[in-house]
Structures are given as C-alpha cells and as structure tokens.
C-alpha cells in the first residue's frame, strides 16, 4: 500500500495540485478537495496512508 508525503502546490477551486516529496520530478497529482482535510493551504504538507490524507 502506498505511503507518502505531498506538498500542496496550488489550490484551484474544488481541486488541489499535490507534488510528492520523495519524487518531485513526477507530474502533479490533481485531487478533489472533498478528499483532503478542510484546512489545507498552499505550501502545506500532507501525509497519505490507507487512502486518507492528513496534515503534517
């Protein structure tokens, strides 16, 4: 199962663009904000584990 950290690169309406910390060369991951913690901010860090995102 995938376990990794992301940086919130940008927030655009109902979506956020996330960049993996351990693989910054990969494309940004577009994620619906409904799947993310409510109080995310651009530049913030998220931890992904067991299909859930949490603020680090």
mmCIF file of the N, C-alpha and C atoms, coordinates in Angstrom:
data_MODEL
# 
_entry.id   MODEL 
# 
loop_
_atom_site.group_PDB 
_atom_site.id 
_atom_site.type_symbol 
_atom_site.label_atom_id 
_atom_site.label_alt_id 
_atom_site.label_comp_id 
_atom_site.label_asym_id 
_atom_site.label_entity_id 
_atom_site.label_seq_id 
_atom_site.pdbx_PDB_ins_code 
_atom_site.Cartn_x 
_atom_site.Cartn_y 
_atom_site.Cartn_z 
_atom_site.occupancy 
_atom_site.B_iso_or_equiv 
_atom_site.pdbx_formal_charge 
_atom_site.auth_seq_id 
_atom_site.auth_comp_id 
_atom_site.auth_asym_id 
_atom_site.auth_atom_id 
_atom_site.pdbx_PDB_model_num 
ATOM 1   N N  . UNK A 1 1  ? 0.845   -1.179 0.000   1.00 0.00 ? 1  UNK A N  1 
ATOM 2   C CA . UNK A 1 1  ? 0.000   0.000  0.000   1.00 0.00 ? 1  UNK A CA 1 
ATOM 3   C C  . UNK A 1 1  ? 0.895   1.249  0.000   1.00 0.00 ? 1  UNK A C  1 
ATOM 4   N N  . UNK A 1 2  ? 0.495   2.237  -0.757  1.00 0.00 ? 2  UNK A N  1 
ATOM 5   C CA . UNK A 1 2  ? 1.267   3.468  -0.890  1.00 0.00 ? 2  UNK A CA 1 
ATOM 6   C C  . UNK A 1 2  ? 1.200   4.307  0.384   1.00 0.00 ? 2  UNK A C  1 
ATOM 7   N N  . UNK A 1 3  ? 2.381   4.714  0.852   1.00 0.00 ? 3  UNK A N  1 
ATOM 8   C CA . UNK A 1 3  ? 2.501   5.649  1.975   1.00 0.00 ? 3  UNK A CA 1 
ATOM 9   C C  . UNK A 1 3  ? 3.502   6.705  1.536   1.00 0.00 ? 3  UNK A C  1 
ATOM 10  N N  . UNK A 1 4  ? 3.079   7.981  1.508   1.00 0.00 ? 4  UNK A N  1 
ATOM 11  C CA . UNK A 1 4  ? 3.987   9.041  1.082   1.00 0.00 ? 4  UNK A CA 1 
ATOM 12  C C  . UNK A 1 4  ? 3.506   10.395 1.585   1.00 0.00 ? 4  UNK A C  1 
ATOM 13  N N  . UNK A 1 5  ? 4.346   11.409 1.385   1.00 0.00 ? 5  UNK A N  1 
ATOM 14  C CA . UNK A 1 5  ? 4.015   12.782 1.756   1.00 0.00 ? 5  UNK A CA 1 
ATOM 15  C C  . UNK A 1 5  ? 3.919   13.629 0.495   1.00 0.00 ? 5  UNK A C  1 
ATOM 16  N N  . UNK A 1 6  ? 3.048   14.628 0.554   1.00 0.00 ? 6  UNK A N  1 
ATOM 17  C CA . UNK A 1 6  ? 2.829   15.548 -0.558  1.00 0.00 ? 6  UNK A CA 1 
ATOM 18  C C  . UNK A 1 6  ? 2.943   16.985 -0.071  1.00 0.00 ? 6  UNK A C  1 
ATOM 19  N N  . UNK A 1 7  ? 3.321   17.876 -0.987  1.00 0.00 ? 7  UNK A N  1 
ATOM 20  C CA . UNK A 1 7  ? 3.269   19.316 -0.773  1.00 0.00 ? 7  UNK A CA 1 
ATOM 21  C C  . UNK A 1 7  ? 2.106   19.845 -1.605  1.00 0.00 ? 7  UNK A C  1 
ATOM 22  N N  . UNK A 1 8  ? 1.281   20.699 -1.020  1.00 0.00 ? 8  UNK A N  1 
ATOM 23  C CA . UNK A 1 8  ? 0.176   21.313 -1.756  1.00 0.00 ? 8  UNK A CA 1 
ATOM 24  C C  . UNK A 1 8  ? 0.773   22.441 -2.600  1.00 0.00 ? 8  UNK A C  1 
ATOM 25  N N  . UNK A 1 9  ? 0.889   22.222 -3.895  1.00 0.00 ? 9  UNK A N  1 
ATOM 26  C CA . UNK A 1 9  ? 1.481   23.212 -4.796  1.00 0.00 ? 9  UNK A CA 1 
ATOM 27  C C  . UNK A 1 9  ? 0.511   24.354 -5.080  1.00 0.00 ? 9  UNK A C  1 
ATOM 28  N N  . UNK A 1 10 ? -0.757  24.018 -5.315  1.00 0.00 ? 10 UNK A N  1 
ATOM 29  C CA . UNK A 1 10 ? -1.748  25.055 -5.599  1.00 0.00 ? 10 UNK A CA 1 
ATOM 30  C C  . UNK A 1 10 ? -3.142  24.522 -5.299  1.00 0.00 ? 10 UNK A C  1 
ATOM 31  N N  . UNK A 1 11 ? -4.041  25.471 -5.045  1.00 0.00 ? 11 UNK A N  1 
ATOM 32  C CA . UNK A 1 11 ? -5.448  25.154 -4.823  1.00 0.00 ? 11 UNK A CA 1 
ATOM 33  C C  . UNK A 1 11 ? -6.238  25.932 -5.864  1.00 0.00 ? 11 UNK A C  1 
ATOM 34  N N  . UNK A 1 12 ? -7.055  25.211 -6.634  1.00 0.00 ? 12 UNK A N  1 
ATOM 35  C CA . UNK A 1 12 ? -7.823  25.829 -7.708  1.00 0.00 ? 12 UNK A CA 1 
ATOM 36  C C  . UNK A 1 12 ? -9.277  25.380 -7.591  1.00 0.00 ? 12 UNK A C  1 
ATOM 37  N N  . UNK A 1 13 ? -10.075 26.182 -6.905  1.00 0.00 ? 13 UNK A N  1 
ATOM 38  C CA . UNK A 1 13 ? -11.489 25.842 -6.741  1.00 0.00 ? 13 UNK A CA 1 
ATOM 39  C C  . UNK A 1 13 ? -11.674 24.582 -5.923  1.00 0.00 ? 13 UNK A C  1 
ATOM 40  N N  . UNK A 1 14 ? -12.283 23.576 -6.534  1.00 0.00 ? 14 UNK A N  1 
ATOM 41  C CA . UNK A 1 14 ? -12.581 22.321 -5.844  1.00 0.00 ? 14 UNK A CA 1 
ATOM 42  C C  . UNK A 1 14 ? -11.455 21.296 -5.933  1.00 0.00 ? 14 UNK A C  1 
ATOM 43  N N  . UNK A 1 15 ? -10.300 21.699 -6.451  1.00 0.00 ? 15 UNK A N  1 
ATOM 44  C CA . UNK A 1 15 ? -9.185  20.767 -6.635  1.00 0.00 ? 15 UNK A CA 1 
ATOM 45  C C  . UNK A 1 15 ? -7.891  21.341 -6.078  1.00 0.00 ? 15 UNK A C  1 
ATOM 46  N N  . UNK A 1 16 ? -6.968  20.440 -5.744  1.00 0.00 ? 16 UNK A N  1 
ATOM 47  C CA . UNK A 1 16 ? -5.637  20.841 -5.298  1.00 0.00 ? 16 UNK A CA 1 
ATOM 48  C C  . UNK A 1 16 ? -4.608  20.042 -6.092  1.00 0.00 ? 16 UNK A C  1 
ATOM 49  N N  . UNK A 1 17 ? -3.497  20.688 -6.421  1.00 0.00 ? 17 UNK A N  1 
ATOM 50  C CA . UNK A 1 17 ? -2.387  20.032 -7.099  1.00 0.00 ? 17 UNK A CA 1 
ATOM 51  C C  . UNK A 1 17 ? -1.343  19.667 -6.060  1.00 0.00 ? 17 UNK A C  1 
ATOM 52  N N  . UNK A 1 18 ? -1.019  18.372 -5.996  1.00 0.00 ? 18 UNK A N  1 
ATOM 53  C CA . UNK A 1 18 ? -0.083  17.875 -4.998  1.00 0.00 ? 18 UNK A CA 1 
ATOM 54  C C  . UNK A 1 18 ? 1.186   17.361 -5.667  1.00 0.00 ? 18 UNK A C  1 
ATOM 55  N N  . UNK A 1 19 ? 2.338   17.610 -5.019  1.00 0.00 ? 19 UNK A N  1 
ATOM 56  C CA . UNK A 1 19 ? 3.630   17.104 -5.504  1.00 0.00 ? 19 UNK A CA 1 
ATOM 57  C C  . UNK A 1 19 ? 4.211   16.168 -4.457  1.00 0.00 ? 19 UNK A C  1 
ATOM 58  N N  . UNK A 1 20 ? 4.615   14.981 -4.884  1.00 0.00 ? 20 UNK A N  1 
ATOM 59  C CA . UNK A 1 20 ? 5.232   14.025 -3.957  1.00 0.00 ? 20 UNK A CA 1 
ATOM 60  C C  . UNK A 1 20 ? 6.570   14.551 -3.480  1.00 0.00 ? 20 UNK A C  1 
ATOM 61  N N  . UNK A 1 21 ? 6.814   14.443 -2.201  1.00 0.00 ? 21 UNK A N  1 
ATOM 62  C CA . UNK A 1 21 ? 8.064   14.922 -1.613  1.00 0.00 ? 21 UNK A CA 1 
ATOM 63  C C  . UNK A 1 21 ? 9.234   14.050 -2.062  1.00 0.00 ? 21 UNK A C  1 
ATOM 64  N N  . UNK A 1 22 ? 9.042   12.741 -2.107  1.00 0.00 ? 22 UNK A N  1 
ATOM 65  C CA . UNK A 1 22 ? 10.132  11.821 -2.443  1.00 0.00 ? 22 UNK A CA 1 
ATOM 66  C C  . UNK A 1 22 ? 10.371  11.674 -3.946  1.00 0.00 ? 22 UNK A C  1 
ATOM 67  N N  . UNK A 1 23 ? 9.451   12.154 -4.776  1.00 0.00 ? 23 UNK A N  1 
ATOM 68  C CA . UNK A 1 23 ? 9.598   12.080 -6.237  1.00 0.00 ? 23 UNK A CA 1 
ATOM 69  C C  . UNK A 1 23 ? 9.143   13.394 -6.865  1.00 0.00 ? 23 UNK A C  1 
ATOM 70  N N  . UNK A 1 24 ? 9.870   14.489 -6.623  1.00 0.00 ? 24 UNK A N  1 
ATOM 71  C CA . UNK A 1 24 ? 9.432   15.806 -7.107  1.00 0.00 ? 24 UNK A CA 1 
ATOM 72  C C  . UNK A 1 24 ? 9.418   15.938 -8.632  1.00 0.00 ? 24 UNK A C  1 
ATOM 73  N N  . UNK A 1 25 ? 10.104  15.030 -9.329  1.00 0.00 ? 25 UNK A N  1 
ATOM 74  C CA . UNK A 1 25 ? 10.138  15.109 -10.790 1.00 0.00 ? 25 UNK A CA 1 
ATOM 75  C C  . UNK A 1 25 ? 8.856   14.578 -11.430 1.00 0.00 ? 25 UNK A C  1 
ATOM 76  N N  . UNK A 1 26 ? 8.028   13.866 -10.691 1.00 0.00 ? 26 UNK A N  1 
ATOM 77  C CA . UNK A 1 26 ? 6.776   13.341 -11.232 1.00 0.00 ? 26 UNK A CA 1 
ATOM 78  C C  . UNK A 1 26 ? 5.765   14.466 -11.460 1.00 0.00 ? 26 UNK A C  1 
ATOM 79  N N  . UNK A 1 27 ? 4.774   14.180 -12.293 1.00 0.00 ? 27 UNK A N  1 
ATOM 80  C CA . UNK A 1 27 ? 3.704   15.151 -12.549 1.00 0.00 ? 27 UNK A CA 1 
ATOM 81  C C  . UNK A 1 27 ? 2.923   15.424 -11.276 1.00 0.00 ? 27 UNK A C  1 
ATOM 82  N N  . UNK A 1 28 ? 2.300   16.593 -11.234 1.00 0.00 ? 28 UNK A N  1 
ATOM 83  C CA . UNK A 1 28 ? 1.446   16.922 -10.098 1.00 0.00 ? 28 UNK A CA 1 
ATOM 84  C C  . UNK A 1 28 ? 0.235   15.999 -10.084 1.00 0.00 ? 28 UNK A C  1 
ATOM 85  N N  . UNK A 1 29 ? -0.252  15.707 -8.896  1.00 0.00 ? 29 UNK A N  1 
ATOM 86  C CA . UNK A 1 29 ? -1.440  14.871 -8.730  1.00 0.00 ? 29 UNK A CA 1 
ATOM 87  C C  . UNK A 1 29 ? -2.619  15.788 -8.438  1.00 0.00 ? 29 UNK A C  1 
ATOM 88  N N  . UNK A 1 30 ? -3.646  15.728 -9.263  1.00 0.00 ? 30 UNK A N  1 
ATOM 89  C CA . UNK A 1 30 ? -4.847  16.534 -9.088  1.00 0.00 ? 30 UNK A CA 1 
ATOM 90  C C  . UNK A 1 30 ? -5.826  15.765 -8.204  1.00 0.00 ? 30 UNK A C  1 
ATOM 91  N N  . UNK A 1 31 ? -6.188  16.359 -7.060  1.00 0.00 ? 31 UNK A N  1 
ATOM 92  C CA . UNK A 1 31 ? -7.045  15.682 -6.084  1.00 0.00 ? 31 UNK A CA 1 
ATOM 93  C C  . UNK A 1 31 ? -8.219  16.591 -5.738  1.00 0.00 ? 31 UNK A C  1 
ATOM 94  N N  . UNK A 1 32 ? -9.410  16.024 -5.699  1.00 0.00 ? 32 UNK A N  1 
ATOM 95  C CA . UNK A 1 32 ? -10.602 16.781 -5.297  1.00 0.00 ? 32 UNK A CA 1 
ATOM 96  C C  . UNK A 1 32 ? -10.457 17.198 -3.836  1.00 0.00 ? 32 UNK A C  1 
ATOM 97  N N  . UNK A 1 33 ? -10.780 18.449 -3.539  1.00 0.00 ? 33 UNK A N  1 
ATOM 98  C CA . UNK A 1 33 ? -10.651 18.957 -2.167  1.00 0.00 ? 33 UNK A CA 1 
ATOM 99  C C  . UNK A 1 33 ? -11.559 18.227 -1.197  1.00 0.00 ? 33 UNK A C  1 
ATOM 100 N N  . UNK A 1 34 ? -12.619 17.617 -1.682  1.00 0.00 ? 34 UNK A N  1 
ATOM 101 C CA . UNK A 1 34 ? -13.507 16.846 -0.809  1.00 0.00 ? 34 UNK A CA 1 
ATOM 102 C C  . UNK A 1 34 ? -12.781 15.659 -0.173  1.00 0.00 ? 34 UNK A C  1 
ATOM 103 N N  . UNK A 1 35 ? -11.685 15.211 -0.792  1.00 0.00 ? 35 UNK A N  1 
ATOM 104 C CA . UNK A 1 35 ? -10.909 14.087 -0.259  1.00 0.00 ? 35 UNK A CA 1 
ATOM 105 C C  . UNK A 1 35 ? -9.801  14.534 0.689   1.00 0.00 ? 35 UNK A C  1 
ATOM 106 N N  . UNK A 1 36 ? -9.586  15.842 0.791   1.00 0.00 ? 36 UNK A N  1 
ATOM 107 C CA . UNK A 1 36 ? -8.483  16.390 1.583   1.00 0.00 ? 36 UNK A CA 1 
ATOM 108 C C  . UNK A 1 36 ? -8.996  17.024 2.871   1.00 0.00 ? 36 UNK A C  1 
ATOM 109 N N  . UNK A 1 37 ? -8.107  17.195 3.855   1.00 0.00 ? 37 UNK A N  1 
ATOM 110 C CA . UNK A 1 37 ? -8.523  17.905 5.071   1.00 0.00 ? 37 UNK A CA 1 
ATOM 111 C C  . UNK A 1 37 ? -9.035  19.300 4.727   1.00 0.00 ? 37 UNK A C  1 
ATOM 112 N N  . UNK A 1 38 ? -9.999  19.772 5.477   1.00 0.00 ? 38 UNK A N  1 
ATOM 113 C CA . UNK A 1 38 ? -10.683 21.029 5.179   1.00 0.00 ? 38 UNK A CA 1 
ATOM 114 C C  . UNK A 1 38 ? -9.760  22.246 5.196   1.00 0.00 ? 38 UNK A C  1 
ATOM 115 N N  . UNK A 1 39 ? -8.792  22.281 6.081   1.00 0.00 ? 39 UNK A N  1 
ATOM 116 C CA . UNK A 1 39 ? -7.977  23.484 6.287   1.00 0.00 ? 39 UNK A CA 1 
ATOM 117 C C  . UNK A 1 39 ? -6.597  23.410 5.633   1.00 0.00 ? 39 UNK A C  1 
ATOM 118 N N  . UNK A 1 40 ? -6.500  22.810 4.438   1.00 0.00 ? 40 UNK A N  1 
ATOM 119 C CA . UNK A 1 40 ? -5.217  22.783 3.738   1.00 0.00 ? 40 UNK A CA 1 
ATOM 120 C C  . UNK A 1 40 ? -4.880  24.180 3.219   1.00 0.00 ? 40 UNK A C  1 
ATOM 121 N N  . UNK A 1 41 ? -3.584  24.437 3.046   1.00 0.00 ? 41 UNK A N  1 
ATOM 122 C CA . UNK A 1 41 ? -3.109  25.706 2.497   1.00 0.00 ? 41 UNK A CA 1 
ATOM 123 C C  . UNK A 1 41 ? -2.026  25.410 1.467   1.00 0.00 ? 41 UNK A C  1 
ATOM 124 N N  . UNK A 1 42 ? -1.837  26.328 0.522   1.00 0.00 ? 42 UNK A N  1 
ATOM 125 C CA . UNK A 1 42 ? -0.763  26.170 -0.451  1.00 0.00 ? 42 UNK A CA 1 
ATOM 126 C C  . UNK A 1 42 ? 0.567   26.167 0.284   1.00 0.00 ? 42 UNK A C  1 
ATOM 127 N N  . UNK A 1 43 ? 1.428   25.233 -0.086  1.00 0.00 ? 43 UNK A N  1 
ATOM 128 C CA . UNK A 1 43 ? 2.718   25.087 0.578   1.00 0.00 ? 43 UNK A CA 1 
ATOM 129 C C  . UNK A 1 43 ? 2.667   24.152 1.772   1.00 0.00 ? 43 UNK A C  1 
ATOM 130 N N  . UNK A 1 44 ? 1.462   23.727 2.148   1.00 0.00 ? 44 UNK A N  1 
ATOM 131 C CA . UNK A 1 44 ? 1.307   22.814 3.281   1.00 0.00 ? 44 UNK A CA 1 
ATOM 132 C C  . UNK A 1 44 ? 1.725   21.400 2.914   1.00 0.00 ? 44 UNK A C  1 
ATOM 133 N N  . UNK A 1 45 ? 1.941   20.601 3.926   1.00 0.00 ? 45 UNK A N  1 
ATOM 134 C CA . UNK A 1 45 ? 2.390   19.222 3.727   1.00 0.00 ? 45 UNK A CA 1 
ATOM 135 C C  . UNK A 1 45 ? 1.297   18.258 4.177   1.00 0.00 ? 45 UNK A C  1 
ATOM 136 N N  . UNK A 1 46 ? 1.083   17.220 3.356   1.00 0.00 ? 46 UNK A N  1 
ATOM 137 C CA . UNK A 1 46 ? 0.078   16.201 3.646   1.00 0.00 ? 46 UNK A CA 1 
ATOM 138 C C  . UNK A 1 46 ? 0.732   14.826 3.685   1.00 0.00 ? 46 UNK A C  1 
ATOM 139 N N  . UNK A 1 47 ? 0.229   13.969 4.550   1.00 0.00 ? 47 UNK A N  1 
ATOM 140 C CA . UNK A 1 47 ? 0.670   12.577 4.617   1.00 0.00 ? 47 UNK A CA 1 
ATOM 141 C C  . UNK A 1 47 ? -0.459  11.714 4.070   1.00 0.00 ? 47 UNK A C  1 
ATOM 142 N N  . UNK A 1 48 ? -0.112  10.778 3.178   1.00 0.00 ? 48 UNK A N  1 
ATOM 143 C CA . UNK A 1 48 ? -1.101  9.885  2.573   1.00 0.00 ? 48 UNK A CA 1 
ATOM 144 C C  . UNK A 1 48 ? -0.833  8.459  3.027   1.00 0.00 ? 48 UNK A C  1 
ATOM 145 N N  . UNK A 1 49 ? -1.854  7.845  3.618   1.00 0.00 ? 49 UNK A N  1 
ATOM 146 C CA . UNK A 1 49 ? -1.740  6.460  4.065   1.00 0.00 ? 49 UNK A CA 1 
ATOM 147 C C  . UNK A 1 49 ? -3.139  5.868  4.190   1.00 0.00 ? 49 UNK A C  1 
ATOM 148 N N  . UNK A 1 50 ? -3.298  4.642  3.725   1.00 0.00 ? 50 UNK A N  1 
ATOM 149 C CA . UNK A 1 50 ? -4.576  3.924  3.795   1.00 0.00 ? 50 UNK A CA 1 
ATOM 150 C C  . UNK A 1 50 ? -5.729  4.752  3.215   1.00 0.00 ? 50 UNK A C  1 
ATOM 151 N N  . UNK A 1 51 ? -5.491  5.341  2.046   1.00 0.00 ? 51 UNK A N  1 
ATOM 152 C CA . UNK A 1 51 ? -6.485  6.107  1.292   1.00 0.00 ? 51 UNK A CA 1 
ATOM 153 C C  . UNK A 1 51 ? -6.960  7.368  2.005   1.00 0.00 ? 51 UNK A C  1 
ATOM 154 N N  . UNK A 1 52 ? -6.169  7.892  2.954   1.00 0.00 ? 52 UNK A N  1 
ATOM 155 C CA . UNK A 1 52 ? -6.530  9.108  3.672   1.00 0.00 ? 52 UNK A CA 1 
ATOM 156 C C  . UNK A 1 52 ? -5.364  10.083 3.684   1.00 0.00 ? 52 UNK A C  1 
ATOM 157 N N  . UNK A 1 53 ? -5.705  11.368 3.593   1.00 0.00 ? 53 UNK A N  1 
ATOM 158 C CA . UNK A 1 53 ? -4.721  12.443 3.684   1.00 0.00 ? 53 UNK A CA 1 
ATOM 159 C C  . UNK A 1 53 ? -4.848  13.110 5.052   1.00 0.00 ? 53 UNK A C  1 
ATOM 160 N N  . UNK A 1 54 ? -3.709  13.371 5.691   1.00 0.00 ? 54 UNK A N  1 
ATOM 161 C CA . UNK A 1 54 ? -3.703  14.105 6.956   1.00 0.00 ? 54 UNK A CA 1 
ATOM 162 C C  . UNK A 1 54 ? -2.658  15.204 6.871   1.00 0.00 ? 54 UNK A C  1 
ATOM 163 N N  . UNK A 1 55 ? -2.897  16.302 7.575   1.00 0.00 ? 55 UNK A N  1 
ATOM 164 C CA . UNK A 1 55 ? -1.951  17.417 7.594   1.00 0.00 ? 55 UNK A CA 1 
ATOM 165 C C  . UNK A 1 55 ? -0.789  17.063 8.507   1.00 0.00 ? 55 UNK A C  1 
ATOM 166 N N  . UNK A 1 56 ? 0.414   17.345 8.027   1.00 0.00 ? 56 UNK A N  1 
ATOM 167 C CA . UNK A 1 56 ? 1.628   17.083 8.817   1.00 0.00 ? 56 UNK A CA 1 
ATOM 168 C C  . UNK A 1 56 ? 2.094   18.382 9.427   1.00 0.00 ? 56 UNK A C  1 
# 
